[in-house]
Amino acid sequence: MIQCKRFLCVHTRLDTARKTTILYVTKLGEFISTVPTIGFNAETVKHGNINITVWNFDGREKIRSLWRQFLEKTSAVIFVVDSNDRDRIDEAYRELHIIANDELLKNLPILIFTNKQDLPNALTLDEIKEKLNLSKLDEMKTKWH
């Protein structure tokens, strides 16, 4: 029997995190050239006996209001951070904590995906934990990985 899971792939407005690229590498197992998402798109990725539907939103304020339509059966949130974009990590912090405090999302686990760790200017994992104030998520009893 195949289980179906729905994940809300919520992102900061940061257009350089390569969220769509991550989605398609996961789905297809290979790198393909993508364009930035305008609005949203959805893809189903099969992992073992689980079909995972990932809703990929571009993060603009206008689009955020559409998230509500997709939250009812959502199993988790995937939050992508561009670890090489030191100038905009504060924006990632704000977006993450908006999600963690949202009434419909606050009980869902959050996967924090730090992209571009291979680049020389990338924030270390310890720096990301500090800049995103992940200890505050622990205090709120938010499950994150």
C-alpha positions in Angstrom: 0.0 0.0 0.0 1.3 3.4 -0.9 1.0 6.1 1.7 0.4 9.7 0.6 2.1 12.6 2.5 1.8 16.2 1.8 4.6 18.6 2.5 4.4 22.4 2.3 7.6 23.6 0.9 7.7 27.1 2.3 10.5 29.5 1.6 11.7 32.9 2.3 11.4 35.4 -0.5 15.0 34.8 -1.1 15.2 34.0 -4.8 18.7 32.5 -4.7 18.1 29.5 -2.4 17.5 27.1 -5.4 14.4 25.6 -3.9 13.0 24.4 -7.2 16.3 22.9 -8.2 16.3 20.9 -4.9 12.8 19.7 -5.6 13.7 18.4 -9.1 17.0 16.8 -8.1 15.0 14.9 -5.4 12.3 13.9 -7.9 14.4 13.1 -10.9 17.7 12.2 -9.3 19.6 14.6 -11.6 20.3 18.3 -12.0 18.1 20.2 -14.5 18.1 23.8 -15.2 15.1 25.6 -13.7 13.7 29.1 -13.6 12.6 30.8 -10.4 9.1 29.8 -9.3 6.4 32.4 -9.9 3.4 31.6 -7.7 3.7 28.0 -6.9 4.0 24.5 -8.3 3.4 21.0 -7.0 5.3 17.8 -7.6 4.9 14.3 -6.3 8.1 12.5 -5.3 8.0 8.7 -4.7 10.2 7.6 -1.8 9.9 3.9 -1.0 6.2 3.2 -0.5 5.4 6.9 0.2 4.2 9.4 -2.3 5.2 12.9 -1.1 3.5 15.8 -2.6 5.6 19.0 -2.3 3.9 22.3 -2.7 6.6 24.8 -3.7 5.6 28.4 -3.0 7.7 31.5 -4.0 7.1 33.1 -0.7 5.8 36.5 -1.8 3.2 38.0 0.6 0.4 37.7 -2.0 1.1 34.0 -2.4 1.3 33.4 1.3 -2.4 33.9 1.6 -2.9 30.9 -0.7 -1.0 28.6 1.7 -4.1 28.2 3.8 -5.8 26.2 1.1 -3.1 23.6 1.3 -2.5 23.3 5.0 -5.3 20.9 6.0 -3.5 17.7 5.1 0.1 19.0 5.4 2.5 16.7 7.2 5.5 19.0 7.6 7.1 22.2 6.4 10.4 22.3 4.4 12.2 25.6 4.9 15.0 26.3 2.5 17.8 28.7 3.5 20.5 30.0 1.2 23.5 29.5 3.6 25.7 31.6 1.2 23.5 34.7 1.4 24.8 36.3 4.6 23.1 39.6 3.8 19.6 38.1 3.9 19.8 35.6 6.8 17.8 38.0 9.0 15.0 37.8 6.5 15.2 34.0 6.7 15.0 34.3 10.5 11.9 36.4 10.3 10.1 34.1 7.8 11.0 31.0 9.8 9.6 32.4 13.0 6.4 33.6 11.3 5.9 30.0 10.1 6.7 28.5 13.6 4.2 30.9 15.2 1.4 30.5 12.6 -1.7 28.9 14.2 -2.1 26.3 11.4 1.6 25.4 11.1 3.0 25.6 14.6 2.4 22.0 15.5 4.1 20.7 12.3 7.7 19.5 12.2 10.0 21.8 10.2 12.8 20.5 8.0 15.4 23.3 7.7 17.3 22.7 4.5 20.5 24.7 4.3 21.6 24.9 0.7 24.9 25.9 -0.8 27.0 24.6 2.1 29.8 23.8 -0.3 30.5 27.4 -1.2 33.4 29.2 0.5 31.4 32.0 2.0 28.6 29.8 3.3 27.5 30.2 6.9 28.5 27.2 9.0 25.7 25.1 10.6 26.5 26.6 14.0 26.2 30.1 12.5 22.9 29.2 10.9 21.6 27.8 14.2 22.5 31.0 15.9 21.3 33.4 13.2 17.9 31.6 12.9 17.7 31.4 16.7 16.8 27.7 16.6 17.0 27.6 20.4 13.8 29.7 20.5 12.1 27.0 18.4 13.2 24.4 21.0 11.7 26.6 23.7 8.4 26.7 21.8 8.5 22.9 21.5 8.7 23.1 17.7 10.1 20.0 16.1 12.8 20.9 13.7 15.6 19.0 11.9 
